């Protein structure tokens, strides 16, 4: 079994009995994979992006138990150590783990996005959050203009929500 397949199974176990959260990370993963491939990421960066997309919300459960809510700031704090444990257990090398953890620690940070893996993770998460949050067209247009940068991410956003 591939590392990605193993990670999917680990994350399903992590969010057992919570189909909403399982569906969320799988949808983010699907969009991140599609956008990353369309944007021509090298395989190393694509692998990191896919692992980060699968684990980006891993800190939610600990945030809820520790702080009483799953606000993005808490997820960015609590997620990286949880992901690191899981990825070490799967034999992922430390350089990839470090980058995945950095992405988790910044997946709700939208200012000063410099790297493609970060940009794509944010876009993929927004594509799902827009649907799950039933956002207004005005809010979606603002996100399109202020956050989305990749041509393929913008194309998906437009096709899904701005027709």
C-alpha positions as a printed Julia matrix, in Angstrom:
163×3 Matrix{Float64}:
   0.0    0.0     0.0
   1.29   3.48   -0.83
   2.06   6.05    1.85
  -0.89   8.17    0.69
  -3.26   5.2     0.94
  -1.9    4.35    4.39
  -2.29   7.98    5.46
  -5.9    8.04    4.25
  -6.63   4.97    6.38
  -4.85   6.49    9.39
  -6.86   9.7     9.05
 -10.12   7.76    8.72
  -9.21   5.99   11.96
  -8.32   9.36   13.54
 -11.76  10.77   12.68
 -13.68   7.49   13.18
 -17.42   8.03   13.65
 -17.18  11.55   12.16
 -18.13  11.19    8.49
 -18.3   14.97    7.99
 -14.65  15.46    8.89
 -13.59  12.39    6.9
 -15.44  13.68    3.85
 -13.89  17.13    4.37
 -10.27  15.99    4.31
 -10.9   13.64    1.39
 -12.46  16.46   -0.65
  -9.6   18.84    0.2
  -7.17  16.1    -0.82
  -8.96  15.61   -4.15
  -8.9   19.31   -5.0
  -5.28  19.71   -3.86
  -4.2   16.73   -5.97
  -6.02  18.04   -9.04
  -4.77  21.61   -8.69
  -1.2   20.54   -7.93
  -1.06  18.28  -10.96
  -2.66  20.94  -13.2
  -0.13  23.5   -12.0
   2.75  21.14  -12.76
   4.21  20.64   -9.29
   7.27  18.42   -9.14
   6.6   15.0    -7.57
   8.32  15.84   -4.27
   6.18  18.96   -3.74
   3.04  17.15   -4.94
   3.61  14.39   -2.37
   4.02  16.94    0.42
   0.9   18.8    -0.73
  -1.16  15.61   -0.75
   0.02  14.59    2.73
  -0.72  18.09    4.04
  -4.18  18.09    2.43
  -5.03  14.82    4.14
  -3.76  15.94    7.56
  -4.49  19.69    7.51
  -7.3   19.39   10.1
  -5.72  16.69   12.26
  -5.56  19.1    15.21
  -9.34  19.64   15.38
 -10.07  16.93   17.95
  -7.31  18.06   20.31
  -8.32  21.72   19.83
 -11.9   20.91   20.77
 -10.91  18.97   23.87
  -8.21  21.43   24.97
  -9.81  24.79   24.1
 -13.48  23.96   23.68
 -13.51  24.84   19.99
 -11.76  24.11   16.72
 -10.86  27.63   15.63
  -8.25  27.77   12.87
  -5.64  29.27   15.2
  -5.91  26.3    17.55
  -5.74  23.84   14.66
  -2.51  25.47   13.51
  -1.05  24.99   17.01
  -2.26  21.48   17.78
  -2.12  19.92   14.31
   1.61  19.71   13.58
   2.59  17.52   16.56
  -0.3   15.14   15.82
   0.65  14.92   12.14
   4.31  14.41   12.98
   3.5   11.37   15.12
   1.34   9.87   12.39
   3.85  10.53    9.59
   6.81   9.2    11.6
   4.78   6.02   12.17
   4.35   5.69    8.41
   8.09   6.08    7.8
   7.94   9.47    6.08
  11.31  11.23    5.96
  11.93  14.16    8.29
  12.24  16.8     5.54
   8.77  15.96    4.22
   7.34  15.82    7.72
   8.77  19.25    8.52
   7.14  20.78    5.45
   3.8   19.05    6.0
   3.78  20.29    9.59
   4.64  23.82    8.44
   1.74  23.73    5.99
  -0.65  22.52    8.7
   0.61  25.32   10.98
  -0.22  27.87    8.25
  -3.29  26.49    6.47
  -5.49  29.23    7.97
  -2.87  31.92    7.34
  -3.75  33.7     4.12
  -1.41  36.68    4.1
   2.03  36.42    2.55
   1.55  33.07    0.81
   4.79  32.52   -1.1
   4.99  28.86   -2.04
   2.8   26.86   -4.4
   2.1   24.02   -1.97
   0.8   26.53    0.6
  -1.25  28.4    -2.02
  -2.83  25.22   -3.35
  -3.62  23.85    0.11
  -5.4   27.1     1.02
  -7.33  27.06   -2.27
  -8.36  23.42   -1.9
  -9.54  23.99    1.67
 -11.54  27.05    0.57
 -13.19  25.11   -2.26
 -14.59  22.71    0.32
 -15.25  25.26    3.08
 -17.26  27.46    0.71
 -19.63  24.58    0.05
 -19.77  23.36    3.63
 -20.23  26.9     4.95
 -22.88  27.91    2.4
 -21.1   31.22    1.71
 -22.69  34.12   -0.1
 -21.73  34.93   -3.68
 -20.27  38.22   -2.46
 -17.96  36.38   -0.03
 -16.96  33.91   -2.73
 -16.07  36.73   -5.14
 -13.95  38.33   -2.43
 -12.12  35.04   -1.79
 -11.62  34.64   -5.56
 -10.07  38.1    -5.81
  -8.04  38.13   -2.6
  -6.96  34.54   -2.01
  -7.0   32.46   -5.2
  -3.91  32.76   -7.41
  -3.58  29.54   -9.41
  -5.31  29.41  -12.8
  -6.69  25.92  -12.12
  -7.92  26.84   -8.65
  -9.68  29.91  -10.03
 -11.2   27.83  -12.81
 -12.61  25.29  -10.35
 -13.91  28.03   -8.03
 -15.63  29.79  -10.92
 -17.12  26.59  -12.32
 -18.48  25.56   -8.93
 -19.68  28.82   -7.46
 -19.5   31.83   -9.8
 -21.47  30.8   -12.86
